Amino acid sequence: MNTSSIPDCVDKWVNHIHEQSMEQSQESIDKIEPHLGMEFLSEAEAYEFYNKYSKGFGFGIRREYSNKSRIDGVLTSRRFTCFKEGARVIDKRRNPTGEPRAETRTGCLARMVISLDRKIEKYKVVDFVAQHNHPLLPQEYVHMIRSHRHISEAQASQIILGEESGLRPKDLHEYISKQSGGIETVGFTRQDLKNLLKTKRKQSLKYGEVGALMRYFKQESENPSFFYDFQMDVEEQITNIFWADAQMINDYGYFGDIVTFDTTYKTNKDCRPLGVFVGLNNHRQTIIFGAALLYDETIPSFQWLFETFLKAMTQRKPKTILTDQDAAMAKAISLVMPETFHGLCTWHIRQNALRHVNHLYQKSSKFGLDFEACIDLHEEEGDFLNAWDSLLVEHNVLEGSWLHTIFQSKEKWAWTYVRKTFTAGMRSTQLSESFNADLKNHLKSDLNLVQFFTHFKRAVNGKRNNESEAEYESIHKLPKLKMKKARMLIQAGSVYTPRIFEEFQEEYEEYQDTCVKDLKGGLFVVTNYDNTKERIVMGDPMEQKVSCACRKFETHGILCSHALKVLDVMNIKLIPEQYILKRWTRGARLGSNQDWDGRHVELDMKAHFMKRYNELCPRMIKLTNRASESHETYTFLSKVYEESSKIIDDMLAKEYVDEKSSGMVHVSISTSS
């Protein structure tokens, strides 16, 4: 692109604006006092002039009566008055409630009246009264007068962004005031800020909560991979809502093998159960796959929800889903995802035990140890069943006890059964609980549905930022090798994320403290010096395969110390490729995913916009700060802004001819006043 002609044009434009600024500065001094015959291009220009004049003298103004032409509807005259003109209208209600407000009007006659001169199509001052019948305010209080309070578009954007970020109105007002040079110059009061937010909330609900919700979803659907669905009742009222953005769908494509789901948290305003599908990324951090606001917690609601979730995730079912002890939820999972292992949160089981059989904890400290062993320790089914029977007998557990009830679902929580499937090392819905706790910090009790979605999105972004920081750390920092010449550790450090590498390195260290006995036929017995429990390990050096009875790899996705010992015995010094789960590696996100409609998931439709915005913003703030140091530079930059704004609007509206074929770009800059 040939841009050689642009700098010269801009230089001339800037010089011209500089000359204009100097001329206008002198003119503004000459025109400070209104006078008869003074001309204005529009009523708005007259108002701005008189308002600026009033600010300098310590009073405010109001628009009073106006006349319009009956022929063409054009405004022909307008009276601007002092803000203390007239008297308050008498309250004509029979029984007015509350104390009357203090009187502020004094019948002041100060005014400026303009009338349209049809010959020149300009407004002229035809009446001006400068005298007031009340004291004028000192300059330190003028900024509080209504006509001198105004929230600019830029300030409104800052306020809305700040409110969506969880800042309180008081903190927002203080921040913007400091940015503007003080409370006297910010241009609005804290109450004005609150009124703006209140108006925004009302506008968002102009078509009702459902209509506002549909507008929100439509806005989010600018990214075609955004998914949402809702269920309606016979009266066509929305009951259940599910949504997942493009990032959630993409994350599920990489890490959707294990999911936790929890509805213990309820939104404050409507007490709707909030259900969040949560997973674990390659840094063992929380990621969100989707969320739902439910009308109730019944089998039909959960069934609709799980079917909708799978629809959004291209019908790919997780290997494992962990939930709390909810019978309706369990039934719905068995109907929709019969192949998926449904595990119960062991944390909830422990909490329920404290509630239902607390007398057993109080009676004997051994009960807690025996119960914990049944949950976490016994690997063989026979050992578990014998231990459970002993627990019932030894602690004299009566028929009808909660323990008999929880035993009916033992396959969902006892380690002897849970160890048969991949759980990524998770046994509870702690990830969901943690996210719910974070979400509470972002929410207020008076939020409407649309505000809830906005703040929910902010909580999700907080989790995503954690992942970005972890990714940076994994790229920036080298793995902490405890044995710097161990080839397998070097390999693991380069392949696994730092968190997973630490787990693997612990197993590698432990394998150094094991001994092995060859049983022939590819069978080995591995024991640890500190733990005499024997582990049977199968090894095949030709196929580079290894399998341990502890099932660490099958449940957690990394090799155990016993398997590593046998690999070493078989003279295998690197982790075989089949034992490196992609979900734990640095390259877990390599490759693309498709959404429910078969499209490639586009993560950030506004990425380029944000990149340009983030580059321009600090430069513009720095320039503004510099230009504010003197009236001359302020006036100059204001003019530059006005001219630049017109050019940018024209360019965005595509009013300039695109001459890419000739390799030329023409920039036309108006320098007329």
N, C-alpha and C positions, 0 to 999 in steps of 0.2 A: 504493500500500500504506500503510495506516494504522499507523504505528509509535509513536504518541504514548504508548502505555501501556508500551512496552518499557523506556525509560530509568528510569522510576520503579521498575519491577520489578527491574531490574538493580541500582539503587542500594540497595534494601532487601536484596537478595541479598548484595551486596558488604559492606554494613555488618554483616550477620549473620555472614558468614564471618570478618570482622575480629574480632568479639567471640569467635567460636569459637576462633580462632587464639590469642588471648590466654589463654583458659581452658585450651586444650590445652597451651600452653607451660608453664603452672603445673602441670598434671597430669603432664606428662612429667618435670618435676623431682621430683615426689613419687614417681613410679613407676620411678626409675632402677635400684633394687636389686630383683632377684627375691626373692620370699618365698612361703612356703607359703600356699596358698589363692588365689593370684593367678589371675585368670580371663582366658581368651582365646577369641575367637569361632571360631578355627580353628587347625589345626596350623601352617599357614604364618605366621599372625600371631605365634604363640609363637616360631617359628624366627627371624623377623625381629627380634623383641624381644631374644631372647637373643644373637643375632649382633651387634646394635647395642651391647648391654651389653658383650660380649666385646671389641669394637673399642676401647671406651673404656678397658679395663683392660689391653690389650696381648696378647690371645690370640685364637685362632680356634676355631670349633666344627665338629662333624660331627653328622649324623643317625646315630644307632645303631639299636638294635632297636626294633621297633614291634609292636603287637598289633592285630588286626582281628577284628571280630565275625564269627562263623561264620554268623550268621543273616542280617545285612544287609550285611556287608562293610565296615561303617564302622570307621574307625581309632579304637581305644579308648584307646591309650596310645602314648607315644613318649619315648625318652630322647635328649637332646641332650648330647653330651660335649665335653670339651676336645679340641682337635686333636692333643694329645700323649697321648691315652688309649691304653691297650693296648700291644701290641708287634707288630712286623712279622711276618707269617706266614713261616715257614721255607720256603725254596725247596726243593721236594721232587724237582726234576729230578736225574737221576743225575750229569750233567756240566754244571752251570750254566756258561754262558759269560760272560766279562767280569768286571770287578771289581764286587763288591756295592756298592749305594748306601749312603751314610752313614746311620746310624740317626737318626731324628728323634723317635720316640715314647719317652716316659718312664714310661708306666703311670699317668698323671695321673688322679685320681679326681674332679676337678671336673666337675659335671654339673647338669642341670636336667631333671626328669622331669615329664611332664604326663599327666593321665588324664581321660577324658571323663566328665562328670557328666550322666547321662541326664535328670535332673530339669530341669535348666536348659539342656541342650544346649550346654554350654560346657566348655572344657578348663580344668582347674585344676592348679596346680603342687602335686605331692604329694611331691617330693623335690628338695632343692637343696643342693649342696656347693660352697662358694665357694673353698676352699683348693686351691692348686696345688702340685705338687712340683718345679716348675722355675721359672726366672726368667721374668718377663713381659717382653714386648718393649717397647722405647721406642716412642713414637707415630710417630716418623719411619720406622719399618719395618713398622708394622701393615698398611699398604696392600698389602704383598706376600703376606700370608696368604691362602690359597685362599678361605676363606669370605667374605673381604672384597673379593674381586675379582669384578666382574660387568660385563659389557658390556651397556649398556642398548639398547633398540630404536633409539633415536635415534643412539647411537654406532655401532651395527651398520650402520645405513643410511649413515652417513658413511664408515665403513670400506669398505663395498662400493663406494660411489660413487668413493671415492679410489682404490681398487684398479683399478676400471674406467677411471679417468683416468690410470693409469700411475704412480701414486705408490708408492714402495717402503714396505714395512711400517715401517721405521725412521722415515721421514719422516711417515707417517700417524700413528704413535704420538706423535711429537713435536708434531705440529700439534694433535691432539685434546687432548693433555696441556696445552698452552698455553691452549687454549680453555677447559679445565676448571679452570684455576688452578694447574696444576703436576702433576708425576708422582705426588705423594702423594695427590692428590684425583681423578685421572682414573678410578680404579676398576679398572684392569686393567693387565697387563704387556704388553710387546711380544710375548712368547710366546703370551699369550692371543689377541692380535690375529692372529698367524700361525695359531693353531689354528682360529680362526673362519673364516678364508679357506680353510683346508684342508678343514674340514667342509663349507663351501659348495660347494667343487669336487666333493667326494664325493657330495653330495646332487644336484648337477646331473647326475652320471653314474650315478644310482641305477638307472636302467633301461638302462644301457649308453650308449655314445657315440651310437649311432643314435637310441635313444629320447630322449636328451637333446636331440639335434638336432631331432627332430620337435616336442618341447615348445617349443624356441626358435622354430621357424618358426610354430607355432600361436600363440605369444604375439605375434610380429610381425604375424601375420595378423589382429590386431584391426583393422588398417587393411585393408579388403577389396581395396585396390589392390596390396598386397604380393604379389609373385609368387615362387614357388620351384618347382623341379622337380628330380628326381633320377633317375638311371638305375641299375638293379640288374642283377647278373649272374645266371647260372643257379643259383647257390647263395643267391639273394635277399640278397646283400650289396650295400650302396650303393657304387657305383663313382664316378659323376660327379654333381656337385651344382651347380646354378645358382640364383642368387637376385638379385632386384632389388626395392628398396623403392619406395614411391610417388614419392618425389622423383626417383629415377633414371629411372623411366618418364616422369615429367613433363618432366625435363630433356631426355630423348631426343626428346620431341615438339617441343621448340624447337630443339635443336642436334644432332640425329641425322644431319645430312648428312655429317659426317666423323667417322670412328671409328678409333681405334688400338687394337690388341689385342696383348698380349704375355704370354708364359708363361715368361719367363726367371727369374722369382723362384719359389722353392719354399718352402713352409712348413717350418719347422725340424723339428717333431716327427715327422711322417710322410713328409716329403720329397715331398709331393704338389705337382704343378705348380699354381700359382695363376694363373688367367687373368682379366684385368681389362679390361673394355670402357671405354675412356676417350674423352672428347670435349673440345671447346673451347667455352667460353661466349662471351658477347658482350664480355667483358673480356679475352679471350684467356687465360683461366685454366682449370685442369684441372677437369673434372667427370666423375663416375663414372656409367656407364649400367648396370652390372651386373658380376657377378663369378662365377667358377666355381672349384671345386676338382676337379681331374681325376685319374682313376686312372692314365692314361697319355696319351701324345701321339701317338695313332694316328688314322688317317682316320676310323674309326667314332666315336671319342670327339669329335673336332672337328666332325664332321657333326651329331651329336646336339646338341652345344653351340650351334652356329650356328642350327640349326632351333629350338631352345628359346629362344634370344635373340630371334629374330624373332617367335616366338609371344608372348613377353612384350611386345614392342613393336608389337603389332597388325599384324604382317607388313610393316611399313614398313622397306624396305631402305635402308641408307646409300648416298650417291653414291660415296663412297670409303672404303676400309678399308686401313689401313697396318699391316703386320706385319713380323716378322723373316723370315729365309730358312728357312722350315720347309716341306718338301715335302708332308707330311701335311696341314698347315694350308692350304696353297695348293690342294691337291686338294679339300678339303672346301668351301672358299670357292667354287670354280668350280662345285661341285655344288649348293650351297644358294643362292648369290647370284651367278648368272652375269652379271646386269646391272650389278653393282657393280664399280667399278674397284678392282683389288687392287694397291696400291703396296707396294714393299719399302722398309724403313727404310734410308736412305742412311748413317746412322751405323753400323749393323751391317755394311753392305757395306764401309765404310772399315776397320772393325776386322778383318773377315775378310781383307781385302786385306793388311793388315799381318801377319797370321798366315801366309797361304798364299803370298804373293809378296814377302815382306820382303826377299829378296835383290835384287829389282829396285829397291826403295827405296834399299837400301844401295849399289847399283851406280851409280845416277844420280839426282841430285836432280830432274832434269827429269821422271822418270817420275811422281812425285807430282803435278806440275803438269798433265801430260797426262791422267792418270787423273781428276783433279778436273774438268778441262774437259769430259771425256766425261760426267761425272755431271751437272754443273750449267750449263754454258755454251751448248752447241750447241743451237740452236732448230730448225733444219731437219734432217730425217732424213738427207739426203745429206751435209751437213756432219758430222753425227755419225758416219756410217758411214766416211767418208774419214778422220776423225780417229782412229777406232778401228783401222782398218787400219794407219795410220801408227804408232800406238802399238805394235802387235804387231811390226811390221817393225823400227822403230827400236830397240826394246829387246830384240829377238831372243827373243820369247816362243815357247816350244816347244809342240808339240802336247800335249794332255793337261793343260795348265796350268789353274789355277783360273780364270783370266781367260776362257778359252773356255767354261767352265761358266756363269759369271755372265752372259756375253753372251747365252746362250739365253733369259734372262728380262729382256732389255734394256727391253722395253715397260713393265716395272714399276718401273724406277728411273731411266732416262735422261730428262733434262729434255725432250728433243725429243718424247717420248711422254707424259710425265706432264703437260705443259702443256696437254694437250687436255681435262683434266677439272678440276673444282673440288676443291681440297685445303685451302682456307683458309690457304694459305701454308705448310702443314706438309709436310715431306719425311721425317720420322723418327717413331719411337715414343717420342720423348723424354718426352712427357707420361706415358706408362705407366712409363717408367724412373724418372721423378721421383716418381710416386706410390709405386712399389715401394720406393724409398729412404726415403720418409716412413713407409711401413708397417713397415719393418724397425726403425725407431726405437720403434715401439709394441709390438713383439712380443718374446716371450721363447722360449727353446728348449724349455721344458717345458709349453707351453700345450696343453690338449686342444682338441678341435674347437669346442666351445661357447665357450670362452674366446677362441679365434681369431676367431670371428664378432663377439664383443663388442668386441675391440680393432680389428678391421677397421672396424667401424662408427664407432669413435672417430676413426680416420684419415680416413674419409670426411667426418665432421662438421668436421674441421679444414679440409678443402678448401672445404666449404660456408661456413664462417665467413669464409674469404678472400673469397668472392664477396659476402657480406653487407657486408664492409668496403669492397669496391670499389663496391658499390651506394651505400653511404652517401657515399663520396667523390664519386661522380658527381652526387649530388643536392646535396651540401653546397657543393661548389666549382664556380666558374664556369670555362668553358673558357679556356685560355691562348691567346688570339688574337694572332698575330704581325702581322696586318694587320687592324686593328680595324674598318675600313670595308668590307672585302671581303664582299659579301652572301653569296657561296657559303660562305665560312668561317663566317660567323655561322650560316647554315643548318646546316652540318655540325656545328658545336659544339653546337647544340640537339638534333640528331637522333642523332648517334653517341655511343657511350660514350667517356670520355676517352682510353682506350688507342687505340681505332680512330680517333678524331679526330686524334690525334698522327700516326698513319700517313698519314691523308688530308692533313693540313697539310703534311707533308713533300713529298707529290706536288704539292700546290698551289704550294709554294715553288719546286719544281724547274721547274714549268711556266712560271714567270716568266723562266726562263733558257733558254727554247726559242725556235726560230724555225720558221715554217711556210711551205710552198709549196703553192699551190692547183694541183692537177693537173686540175681540172674534173671534171664528172661525179660530184661528191660524194667525190672522193679527195683526200687531203692527204698531204704528206710533212712529218714533224716531226723535227727534229734538235735536239740539245742542244749548247750552245757547248763544253762539256767532253767531249762524246762525239759523234763525227761519224756514228755509226750511224743510218741513216735508218729511220724507222718509218712504215709506211703506215697511215693512219687513214681510215676511211670515216665520213662525216658526213651526216646528213639533218636540216636545220633544221625542216622541216615536221613530221616525226615525232618530233623531238627525240631522235634516235638517233645513237649514236657507237660505233665498234668499232675497236680498235687491234690491230695484228698482234702486239704483245708479249703480249697476252692476260692482262694484269694483272687486269682485272675478272673474267674467266672463271675464273681460278685462285684469286685472293685475295678477290674480292668487293668491291673498291673501285676507283674509276677511277684510271687512271695519269695521269702528267703530260702525255703526248701527247694523250690523249682530252680532258683539261681544256683544253688549248691550242685544240683544234678547237672545243670548245663555246664558248670565248670568241670565236673567229673568227666563229662562227655567231650571235654576240650572245645566247647563252644564259647567263644570269648565276646560275642556280640549278641544283643537281643534279637532273636529271630523275628523277621518282619511280621509274622502273623500274631505276635504277642505285643505289638505296638498299636494300641487302639488310637485311631485317628482323632477321636473326640478329646483325647488328653494331650494332643501334640500342639506345637506352635502353628502348624499348618491346618488346624481343625477347620478353619473357614475357607480353605481353598476349594474351588469349584463353585458352581452356581446352583441356585434352587429355583423351582417354579412355584407359582401360586396356584390357587384352586382352579384358575381358568387356563392353566398351561402357559402363562406368560413368565418370562424371566423377571424375578423380583427386583424392582428398581428401588434401592433403599432410600435415597434422598433426592427428591425431585428439585430441591432448592439448594443443593450443595454449591453450585456455581454462584448463585445469588449471595449466599452467606459468605463465601470466600471474598467476593468483591466488596461486600458490605463491611466485613471485618478489616479489610485493608484500607477502605476509605474513611471509616468512622474516626479512628484516632488522628488521622491527618486533618480532617475537617475540624475536630475539636481543638487541635493545636493551633490551626489557623484562626479559628474564632477567638480563642484566648488572646492571641497576639493582636488581632484587629480591634479588640475591645479596649486596648490600652489608651486610645485617643479617639476623639470625636471624628477626626479626619479619616483615620483608617476604618473606623466603624461605618461611616457613611459610604466610603469607597467599597467595602466588602458587601454592604447591603445592596448597592447597585449591581455589583458583580453577581450576587446571588439572584437578583430579579432577572437579569439578562440570561444567566446560565439556566435558570429554571425554565424560561421560555424555550430556549434552544433544546433542552433535554426533552421537554414535552413534545416538541415538534419531531424530534428524532424518534421518540418512542411511538408516536402516532404515524410514523413512516411517511411523513410529508416531504422528506427529501428523496431525491431520485437516487436509487441504488445503482452505482456505476462500477460494480465489481469487475465487469468485463473489461473496462478500460484501466482498471487498477487505480482509479482516482476516487478520492472522497472529498467532496466540497462542503465546507462549513461556512454558512452564511450567518454573520453576526450583525444584528441591528444596533446601531449606535445613536438612533434618534431618541430624543428625550421624551 
